[in-house]
Structures are given as C-alpha cells and as structure tokens.
Amino acid sequence: MSRQSAVGSRQAVISRPLWGLGTLALAMTASSLPTVDSRLPTHDIHVTLTRMAVDSAVIVSRIRLFKDDLQLGLRKFHKLPQLDLGTSKDTDSIFAGYLAERVWVEADGVRLRGTVQASGVEADEQGQPMIWFVVEYAVGVPPKKLGIRNDLLFEMFPSQQNIVNLLHVATDRRYSLYFVPGSTKLDTVSF
C-alpha cells in the first residue's frame, strides 16, 4: 500500500515495507557474486538505483549502475583514453571524484561529502554487468531535513533515469525519488 506526497518538483512515494535495514546491510556486504560475461549485448536503458538509509548520525547508500555506462561516464569525466573498472585498483577513488560532482546530499542545509566504503561487480537478472558502491555520509546529529540531487550519467545519456529509495530508520518511513536530465533542484524530504 502506498501514499503519494509532493516533494520538491517531483513526487515522493511513501510505502511499507520495501526492504529492511538488515536486508540493506546484507546486500551491501555480499561477497560471492556471479561472474559476468563481457560478450553480452548492450542494454537499451540507462538507469541507476540508489538505496539510502538515514540512521541517526550516518547516512549509508548503495549505488548500483550499469558497468559499461559508468566506464563511459568516468572516462569522459576524468578525460581518460581507456578505463576498465574490472581491473582498476583505483575504482573507488575514481568514482568518488565523480560522485562528489554529480550527487548532492544536504542534511539540514549543509552539503555532505560521501566516502566510498566498498564496491563490487555483479550481474543483473539478464546477466548484464553491474557495479555497486557503498557510500557513507557522516552527519553528526540526526537530520530533520534531507536534500538530494542525483545527476549521475546525465552528461552521457539523454534518457538516463536515477532512482533513489530512501529509508528513515527512526520512523521507518520510506521515500522514492526520481531524477531525469534537465532538473537542477534538490528534492527535499523532511522527517
């Protein structure tokens, strides 16, 4: 069952129960991942999925992207002639620089800087290579208001869509935010 409420210039959907904090932690720490066949045909959609949990003094997110899309975006952003995220030891730091420019997270009006804690590669249901990052934002005190803008890969694909599923742990309230190219406003959620 879900209830829709206006948030910023988009719609936020509040629903119960989508996923719990235990499921989020398990998904973030998965270590035995399927192998990925790089000979698969490319996908025709461009989407990222971010699951974000606001828990007292920390915000933890898991960002999942198509690996080939991210490689193209990071090559352009860092002006690299070639990049293979599967073999790079510096994947987390390469992504962190891009993340800082493309994703805004504000707690009570103060912009936060995310720290990449982990990353990995997995396959989606069709076998497409996906890459994920666990990003942590330290807030100090539980925020009353959170502003988010996710512009990942907008410079690469006009049809890019970025979805953020947000869980406020203290109240067990859930929000879904949807971002497409062209919007420059933060979506704001109050707790």
C-alpha positions as CSV (number, residue, x, y, z in Angstrom):
1,M,0.0,0.0,0.0
2,S,1.5,3.4,-0.9
3,R,0.6,7.0,-0.4
4,Q,2.0,9.8,-2.6
5,S,3.0,13.2,-1.4
6,A,4.5,16.1,-3.3
7,V,8.3,16.7,-2.6
8,G,10.0,19.5,-4.5
9,S,9.1,19.4,-8.1
10,R,8.6,15.6,-8.2
11,Q,6.6,13.0,-6.4
12,A,7.8,11.0,-3.5
13,V,6.2,7.7,-2.8
14,I,5.9,6.5,0.8
15,S,5.4,2.8,1.0
16,R,5.8,-0.1,3.5
17,P,7.6,-2.5,3.7
18,L,10.0,-2.4,0.7
19,W,13.2,-3.6,2.4
20,G,14.6,-3.5,5.9
21,L,17.9,-2.3,7.2
22,G,19.1,-5.9,7.7
23,T,18.4,-6.6,4.0
24,L,20.2,-3.4,3.1
25,A,23.3,-4.4,5.2
26,L,23.3,-7.9,3.7
27,A,23.1,-6.5,0.1
28,M,25.9,-4.1,0.8
29,T,28.2,-6.7,2.1
30,A,27.5,-9.5,-0.4
31,S,30.8,-11.2,-1.4
32,S,30.0,-14.2,-3.5
33,L,28.9,-12.6,-6.7
34,P,28.1,-14.2,-10.1
35,T,30.7,-14.0,-12.9
36,V,29.8,-11.6,-15.7
37,D,30.1,-12.4,-19.4
38,S,31.5,-9.3,-21.2
39,R,30.3,-10.6,-24.5
40,L,26.6,-9.9,-23.7
41,P,24.8,-7.4,-25.9
42,T,24.5,-3.9,-24.5
43,H,21.4,-2.8,-22.7
44,D,18.9,-0.2,-24.1
45,I,18.0,1.5,-20.8
46,H,20.2,3.8,-18.7
47,V,19.3,3.8,-15.0
48,T,20.9,3.9,-11.6
49,L,19.4,2.7,-8.4
50,T,20.4,4.1,-5.0
51,R,19.2,2.7,-1.7
52,M,19.8,5.1,1.1
53,A,19.3,4.7,4.8
54,V,19.3,7.6,7.3
55,D,20.2,6.2,10.7
56,S,20.9,8.7,13.5
57,A,24.4,10.3,12.8
58,V,25.1,8.5,9.5
59,I,23.6,8.1,6.0
60,V,24.6,5.0,4.1
61,S,23.8,4.4,0.5
62,R,24.3,1.7,-2.0
63,I,24.5,2.9,-5.6
64,R,24.1,0.4,-8.4
65,L,24.9,1.2,-12.1
66,F,25.5,-0.5,-15.4
67,K,29.2,-1.0,-15.5
68,D,29.6,0.0,-19.2
69,D,27.6,3.2,-18.6
70,L,29.8,4.2,-15.7
71,Q,33.0,3.4,-17.5
72,L,32.0,5.7,-20.3
73,G,31.0,8.4,-17.8
74,L,34.2,8.1,-15.8
75,R,36.4,8.1,-19.0
76,K,34.7,11.4,-20.1
77,F,34.8,13.0,-16.6
78,H,38.4,12.2,-15.9
79,K,39.5,12.5,-19.6
80,L,40.9,9.0,-19.7
81,P,41.6,7.3,-23.1
82,Q,40.7,3.9,-21.6
83,L,39.3,2.5,-18.4
84,D,38.4,-1.0,-17.3
85,L,36.7,-0.8,-13.8
86,G,37.1,-4.6,-13.5
87,T,40.9,-4.3,-13.4
88,S,41.5,-0.9,-11.8
89,K,42.7,-0.9,-8.2
90,D,41.6,2.8,-8.0
91,T,37.9,2.2,-8.9
92,D,36.7,3.6,-5.5
93,S,38.7,6.8,-5.8
94,I,37.9,7.3,-9.5
95,F,34.2,7.0,-8.7
96,A,34.5,9.2,-5.5
97,G,35.7,12.2,-7.5
98,Y,32.8,11.8,-10.0
99,L,30.3,11.2,-7.2
100,A,31.3,14.5,-5.5
101,E,30.4,16.4,-8.7
102,R,27.2,14.6,-9.6
103,V,25.4,13.7,-6.4
104,W,24.3,16.3,-3.8
105,V,23.3,15.3,-0.3
106,E,22.4,18.0,2.1
107,A,21.4,17.5,5.8
108,D,19.6,20.5,7.3
109,G,21.0,22.7,4.5
110,V,24.7,21.6,4.9
111,R,26.2,19.7,1.9
112,L,27.8,16.4,2.9
113,R,30.7,14.7,1.2
114,G,30.3,10.9,0.7
115,T,33.1,8.4,1.4
116,V,33.2,5.2,-0.7
117,Q,33.4,2.3,1.8
118,A,33.1,-0.7,-0.6
119,S,32.4,-1.6,-4.2
120,G,31.9,-4.7,-6.3
121,V,30.7,-6.1,-9.6
122,E,27.7,-8.4,-10.1
123,A,25.3,-9.3,-12.9
124,D,21.6,-8.3,-13.1
125,E,18.8,-10.7,-13.9
126,Q,19.7,-10.7,-17.7
127,G,23.4,-11.1,-17.0
128,Q,24.4,-7.5,-17.6
129,P,27.5,-6.4,-15.7
130,M,26.6,-4.0,-12.8
131,I,28.9,-2.2,-10.5
132,W,27.9,-1.1,-7.0
133,F,29.4,1.3,-4.4
134,V,28.6,1.7,-0.7
135,V,28.9,5.4,0.2
136,E,28.7,6.8,3.7
137,Y,27.8,10.3,4.7
138,A,28.6,11.4,8.3
139,V,26.0,13.9,9.6
140,G,26.9,14.1,13.4
141,V,23.3,14.5,14.5
142,P,20.1,13.1,13.1
143,P,18.9,15.4,10.3
144,K,15.4,16.9,10.2
145,K,15.6,17.6,6.5
146,L,17.5,15.9,3.7
147,G,18.0,17.4,0.2
148,I,19.1,15.1,-2.6
149,R,20.0,15.6,-6.3
150,N,21.4,12.7,-8.4
151,D,22.8,13.7,-11.7
152,L,24.9,10.5,-12.3
153,L,25.5,10.0,-16.1
154,F,23.2,12.8,-17.2
155,E,26.0,14.1,-19.4
156,M,26.2,10.8,-21.2
157,F,22.7,9.7,-21.8
158,P,19.6,11.9,-22.5
159,S,17.4,9.1,-21.4
160,Q,19.2,8.5,-18.1
161,Q,17.0,7.9,-15.1
162,N,18.2,7.9,-11.5
163,I,16.1,6.4,-8.7
164,V,16.7,6.9,-5.0
165,N,14.9,4.8,-2.5
166,L,15.3,6.4,0.9
167,L,14.6,4.9,4.4
168,H,14.4,7.0,7.5
169,V,15.3,4.3,10.1
170,A,13.9,6.0,13.2
171,T,10.4,6.4,11.8
172,D,10.5,3.5,9.3
173,R,9.3,6.0,6.6
174,R,10.2,5.3,3.0
175,Y,10.5,7.7,0.1
176,S,11.3,7.2,-3.6
177,L,12.8,10.0,-5.6
178,Y,13.1,10.1,-9.4
179,F,15.7,12.2,-11.3
180,V,16.0,12.8,-15.0
181,P,18.2,15.2,-17.0
182,G,17.2,18.8,-17.0
183,S,16.3,19.4,-13.4
184,T,18.6,21.5,-11.2
185,K,16.6,21.5,-8.0
186,L,17.2,19.4,-4.9
187,D,14.4,17.1,-3.8
188,T,13.8,17.7,-0.1
189,V,12.4,15.3,2.4
190,S,11.5,16.3,6.0
191,F,11.5,13.8,8.8
